[in-house]
């Protein structure tokens, strides 16, 4: 299992492609439902980023709605420049 640790939550990436999230979920960062076929996980503040095997990016969390709309299932990753 790979683990990503953020400011407000923890993600675990299981070898079968599933993801588990743990926290109090104040910002919706753990609202990952039954996301599967995941190949990569990342956390930034209160946002969860997961990349599916087919290349789609899934995003959950407080800032996801502000920048991308939520829930987002995008065929190509979108990045915000600061």
Backbone torsions as a table, in degrees:
resi	resn	phi	psi	omega
1	UNK	NA	131.8	171.3
2	UNK	-93.8	147.9	-177.7
3	UNK	-127.8	138.7	172.6
4	UNK	-120.2	131.0	-177.2
5	UNK	-117.9	128.2	179.2
6	UNK	-120.1	-172.0	-179.4
7	UNK	-65.4	-37.9	-173.3
8	UNK	-122.6	2.7	-179.3
9	UNK	-164.7	169.3	179.2
10	UNK	-127.7	137.0	174.9
11	UNK	-115.9	143.0	172.5
12	UNK	-121.1	128.6	-179.9
13	UNK	-105.1	113.4	-175.2
14	UNK	-90.7	149.9	-175.2
15	UNK	-60.6	-20.3	178.5
16	UNK	-82.7	4.1	178.5
17	UNK	92.0	1.8	177.6
18	UNK	-90.9	164.4	-178.7
19	UNK	-130.3	139.2	173.5
20	UNK	-119.2	144.1	-179.3
21	UNK	-128.3	146.5	179.5
22	UNK	-138.3	131.0	170.9
23	UNK	168.6	-176.2	178.2
24	UNK	-81.0	-8.8	170.9
25	UNK	61.9	39.0	179.1
26	UNK	-62.1	-29.5	-174.3
27	UNK	-110.8	8.4	-179.2
28	UNK	78.7	9.4	-177.3
29	UNK	-69.2	-14.7	178.5
30	UNK	-103.3	7.5	179.6
31	UNK	-80.9	65.9	-176.5
32	UNK	-99.2	-3.1	177.0
33	UNK	52.0	-129.9	-179.1
34	UNK	-110.1	40.3	179.7
35	UNK	-55.3	130.1	-180.0
36	UNK	-137.0	178.8	-176.8
37	UNK	55.6	37.1	-178.2
38	UNK	-86.3	138.8	178.5
39	UNK	-114.2	-16.9	-177.0
40	UNK	-152.2	142.0	176.4
41	UNK	-127.9	150.6	176.7
42	UNK	-155.0	151.8	176.6
43	UNK	-126.3	138.8	170.0
44	UNK	-136.2	115.2	-176.1
45	UNK	50.2	-116.6	-178.5
46	UNK	-103.8	34.0	-179.0
47	UNK	-125.6	136.3	174.5
48	UNK	-104.4	130.0	175.5
49	UNK	-119.0	129.7	174.8
50	UNK	-134.6	140.1	177.8
51	UNK	-110.8	128.2	179.2
52	UNK	-83.0	162.4	-179.1
53	UNK	-54.7	-37.1	-178.8
54	UNK	-82.8	4.4	174.5
55	UNK	97.4	-2.4	178.7
56	UNK	-76.0	143.0	177.2
57	UNK	-102.5	133.1	176.2
58	UNK	-111.2	135.2	-177.1
59	UNK	-132.0	135.3	175.7
60	UNK	-136.9	144.4	176.4
61	UNK	135.6	173.9	-173.0
62	UNK	-55.2	-48.2	-176.3
63	UNK	-83.3	-10.8	179.7
64	UNK	-60.0	-42.0	-179.4
65	UNK	-65.7	-41.3	-178.2
66	UNK	-62.4	-43.8	-174.2
67	UNK	-95.6	-33.1	-171.6
68	UNK	-126.6	-12.1	-169.3
69	UNK	82.4	152.4	-176.5
70	UNK	-138.4	143.1	-4.7
71	UNK	-76.7	151.7	-179.1
72	UNK	-108.9	127.3	168.9
73	UNK	-128.5	99.4	-171.5
74	UNK	-109.3	138.0	177.6
75	UNK	-69.9	-24.0	178.1
76	UNK	-131.3	137.9	178.7
77	UNK	-61.1	145.2	175.8
78	UNK	-117.0	136.3	-179.4
79	UNK	-124.0	145.6	178.6
80	UNK	-107.5	127.5	177.6
81	UNK	-89.9	137.8	178.4
82	UNK	-90.8	NA	NA
